[in-house]
Amino acid sequence: MQQLEENEGRLRESESSFGLATQVVSDGLFDWNLENDEVVYSDRFLSLLGFEREEFGTSLESFRTRLHPEDRSRVLKEIHTFLKEQTEFSSVYSIQTKKGDYRWFFVGASVGIALYPEDGLDAETLVRNADTAMYHAKELSRGTVAFYSESMNAEGVERLVIESGLRRAIGENQFRMVYQPQRNARTAELSGCEALLRWEHNGKPIGPDRFVPIAEDTGLIVPIGD
């Protein structure tokens, strides 16, 4: 009996660890604007390390100096190769938390590329279209590169509208929970319920398949969960 309880305990611990790892893998950790070298770290990334936004800063140096010394040169080389050769990117490293210990991360990077003059005649247009391509790359698969095309514009506009709406929805408590009963297929007895998140934007329901990925990419999933 004792051995059985110990096995069940280890199983629960493994399930919990796997669930956390899966959640972290799907989170966006930061967005790096190559034009001004500014890095916007997500709320999820900062919370995992125990930092407030103003403590961590908005430079790549903040990230570099907190990489484990044994990982630093390798990870920076991988990033350089990714940007130069436009290959798929994934890396495993540990980074120092505010408490001084280290946490492991498995990450991938997505890059959007806009070309002059085909995709824009000025810096503002090129950066905007590169951002659109980057979000398209994220939707395709983590760790990929996407070149901008005009067909992405509609998707980019929709994304901006949803992201803006999410920020307002958090402040105005527009989200609601609904509960779907679950029944035993053989006995029809109630066995539990599933909690589902619902959101109406401008009087229209927005499916979670549309707003949850954007919330995860921008870090808004954290305040929504709170």
C-alpha positions in Angstrom: 0.0 0.0 0.0 2.8 2.4 0.9 4.6 1.6 -2.4 1.4 2.3 -4.3 0.9 5.7 -2.6 4.6 6.6 -3.4 4.1 5.7 -7.1 0.9 7.7 -7.3 2.7 10.7 -5.7 5.5 10.5 -8.2 2.9 10.2 -11.0 1.1 13.3 -9.9 4.4 15.2 -9.6 5.4 14.1 -13.1 2.0 15.2 -14.5 2.4 18.6 -12.8 5.9 19.1 -14.2 4.8 18.1 -17.7 1.9 20.4 -17.6 4.1 23.3 -16.5 6.7 22.5 -19.2 4.0 22.3 -21.9 2.6 25.7 -20.8 6.0 27.3 -20.8 6.9 26.0 -24.2 3.8 27.5 -25.7 4.5 31.0 -24.1 6.1 33.8 -25.9 9.2 34.9 -23.9 10.1 38.1 -25.6 9.9 40.1 -28.8 13.1 41.6 -30.2 13.0 44.7 -32.4 16.2 44.5 -34.4 15.8 48.1 -35.6 16.2 49.8 -32.2 17.6 46.7 -30.4 14.8 46.9 -27.9 13.5 43.7 -26.3 10.0 43.5 -24.8 10.0 40.6 -22.3 6.7 38.9 -21.7 4.9 39.0 -18.3 5.2 35.2 -18.2 9.0 35.2 -18.7 9.5 37.9 -16.0 7.2 36.1 -13.5 9.1 32.9 -14.0 12.3 34.7 -13.1 10.8 36.7 -10.3 11.5 40.2 -11.8 9.3 43.3 -12.2 9.5 44.8 -15.7 11.5 47.9 -14.7 14.0 45.6 -12.9 14.9 43.5 -15.9 15.1 46.3 -18.5 14.5 46.2 -22.3 17.9 45.3 -23.7 19.3 42.1 -24.9 22.2 42.6 -22.5 19.7 42.0 -19.6 19.1 38.5 -21.1 22.8 37.9 -21.9 24.2 38.7 -18.5 21.8 36.4 -16.8 22.5 33.3 -18.9 24.4 30.6 -17.1 28.2 31.1 -17.9 28.3 27.6 -19.4 25.5 28.4 -21.8 26.2 32.0 -22.7 28.7 31.7 -25.6 26.8 28.7 -27.1 23.3 30.5 -27.0 24.6 33.8 -28.4 26.3 31.8 -31.2 23.1 30.0 -32.0 21.2 33.3 -32.1 23.8 34.8 -34.5 23.6 31.8 -36.8 19.8 31.9 -36.8 19.8 35.5 -37.8 22.5 35.1 -40.4 21.4 31.9 -42.1 17.6 32.1 -41.4 17.5 28.5 -40.2 15.0 27.1 -37.7 16.0 28.0 -34.1 15.6 26.1 -30.9 17.8 26.2 -27.8 18.0 24.9 -24.3 19.6 27.0 -21.6 19.4 28.1 -17.9 19.0 31.7 -16.8 19.4 33.2 -13.4 16.4 34.2 -11.4 16.1 37.2 -9.0 16.8 34.8 -6.1 20.1 33.8 -7.7 19.3 30.2 -8.7 18.8 29.1 -12.3 15.8 27.9 -14.3 15.9 25.8 -17.5 14.2 27.0 -20.6 13.5 25.4 -24.0 12.9 28.1 -26.6 12.4 28.7 -30.3 12.5 31.9 -32.2 10.3 33.3 -34.9 11.5 36.0 -37.4 9.6 38.1 -39.8 11.4 39.7 -42.8 10.3 42.6 -45.0 12.4 43.6 -48.0 13.1 47.0 -49.5 11.6 48.3 -51.8 9.1 45.5 -52.5 7.5 45.6 -49.0 7.9 49.2 -48.2 9.7 52.4 -49.1 10.3 53.8 -45.6 11.5 52.3 -42.3 8.1 52.6 -40.5 6.4 50.5 -43.2 9.1 48.0 -43.4 9.1 47.5 -39.6 5.3 47.2 -39.5 5.3 44.6 -42.3 8.2 42.7 -40.7 6.1 42.5 -37.5 3.2 41.1 -39.5 5.5 38.5 -41.0 6.9 37.6 -37.5 3.4 36.9 -36.1 2.6 34.8 -39.2 5.8 32.8 -38.5 4.7 32.2 -34.9 1.3 30.9 -36.1 3.0 28.5 -38.6 5.5 27.0 -36.1 7.9 28.1 -33.5 11.4 28.6 -34.7 10.7 29.6 -38.3 11.3 32.5 -40.6 8.6 34.1 -42.7 8.9 36.7 -45.5 6.2 39.4 -45.7 3.4 39.1 -48.3 0.4 41.3 -48.9 -1.9 38.5 -48.0 -0.7 38.8 -44.4 -2.2 42.3 -44.0 -5.7 41.1 -43.2 -4.4 38.7 -40.6 -2.1 41.4 -39.2 -5.0 43.9 -38.8 -7.2 41.2 -37.2 -4.4 40.4 -34.7 -3.9 44.1 -33.8 -7.7 44.5 -33.2 -7.9 41.4 -31.0 -4.7 42.4 -29.0 -6.1 45.9 -28.4 -9.4 44.4 -27.4 -7.8 41.9 -25.0 -6.1 44.7 -23.1 -9.3 46.6 -22.7 -11.2 43.5 -21.9 -8.8 42.7 -19.0 -9.4 46.2 -17.4 -13.2 46.0 -17.9 -13.6 42.3 -16.8 -15.2 41.3 -20.1 -14.3 37.6 -19.7 -16.6 35.1 -18.2 -16.4 31.4 -17.3 -19.0 28.9 -18.4 -19.1 25.3 -17.1 -19.8 22.3 -19.3 -21.0 19.2 -17.5 -19.3 15.9 -18.1 -21.2 12.7 -17.8 -20.3 9.0 -17.5 -21.0 7.5 -21.0 -22.3 4.3 -19.5 -24.3 5.5 -16.5 -25.1 9.1 -17.6 -24.2 10.2 -14.1 -22.5 13.6 -13.7 -18.8 13.0 -13.3 -17.4 16.5 -13.4 -17.4 19.8 -15.4 -15.1 21.6 -17.7 -14.4 25.3 -17.2 -14.4 27.3 -20.5 -13.3 30.9 -21.0 -15.6 33.1 -23.1 -15.2 36.6 -24.4 -17.5 39.0 -26.4 -15.8 41.8 -28.3 -18.0 44.6 -29.5 -21.0 42.5 -29.0 -19.6 39.5 -31.0 -18.2 36.3 -29.4 -14.5 35.6 -30.1 -13.5 32.0 -30.1 -10.7 30.9 -27.8 -8.9 29.5 -30.8 -8.5 33.1 -32.0 -7.7 35.0 -28.9 -5.9 32.6 -26.6 -2.8 32.2 -28.9 -2.5 36.0 -29.1 -2.9 36.3 -25.4 -0.1 33.7 -24.9 2.2 35.5 -27.4 1.8 38.9 -25.8 1.9 37.7 -22.2 -1.7 38.8 -21.6 -2.6 35.2 -20.7 -1.2 35.8 -17.2 -3.6 38.7 -16.1 -6.4 36.9 -17.9 -5.7 33.8 -15.7 -5.6 35.9 -12.6 
